[in-house]
Amino acid sequence: MDVERADVGEVQVFRITGRLDSTTSPAFEASVLPAIRPGANRVVLDFSAVDYVSSAGLRVVLLAAKQTRATQGGFAIFGMAKPIHHVFEMSGFARIIALFGTEAEAVAAAAR
């Protein structure tokens, strides 16, 4: 799993590649959570290159979403493959996290 960060205006976009599982989620958490703070609280996750998400990965996604909300920020995810989207639907995360098809839509939502 790799994580790269890019700034799109005031939104931090984290591009994740690979699997988010019990082995890789600590590195994912260490990359994303410290970057979320007052003044830097608009976050988008690019899941277009994520091929697997376990409950450990979902936990970190939830922590990131909660942290952005706690700092009055915005949070969105885009680019999920159908199997990953299905995991988010079955876990109930699709009801509490904004999911989009494109980066532009996700960035616009997180920037509001």
Stockholm file with secondary structure:
# STOCKHOLM 1.0

chainA/1-112         MDVERADVGEVQVFRITGRLDSTTSPAFEASVLPAIRPGANRVVLDFSAVDYVSSAGLRVVLLAAKQTRATQGGFAIFGMAKPIHHVFEMSGFARIIALFGTEAEAVAAAAR
#=GR chainA/1-112 SS CEEEEEEETTEEEEEEEEEESTTTHHHHHHHHGGGCBTTBCEEEEEEEEEEEECHHHHHHHHHHHHHHHHTTCEEEEECCCHHHHHHHHHHTHHHHSEEESSHHHHHHHHHC
#=GC SS_cons         CEEEEEEETTEEEEEEEEEESTTTHHHHHHHHGGGCBTTBCEEEEEEEEEEEECHHHHHHHHHHHHHHHHTTCEEEEECCCHHHHHHHHHHTHHHHSEEESSHHHHHHHHHC
//
